[in-house]
Amino acid sequence: MTQIAETVTFKLATDVTKEEFVTIMKRTESFVRNAEGFVFRRLSAGEDGQWTDTVIWTDMDCAQAAATAFPQQDFAPAVMAAIAPDSVTMRHDTIHWTIGAS
């Protein structure tokens, strides 16, 4: 089975704290968790202020369907307002190898 890694990187808007952003992103949980093909999600941030939202999908069709539907959700305006608009990059990559803890 080929899985897809959706990776979105960005910086926060200048007036948004880490804590506020995590609270905003938690509002997306039900949508993502219930989206067809959802496998896993992780939200992380580096000391440089760069954030990474990683979602694993079962296939590209599910990843693209969720990406298309995301902006239509009621939480989307708050999420987008919390992110610096010129800082966003999004990728959908095929996973070729995975390792986990034994």
Summary of the structure (lengths in Angstrom):
residues: 102
radius of gyration: 13.8
end to end distance: 20.9
largest distance: 42.0
contacts: 263
relative contact order: 0.31
helix: 36%
strand: 31%
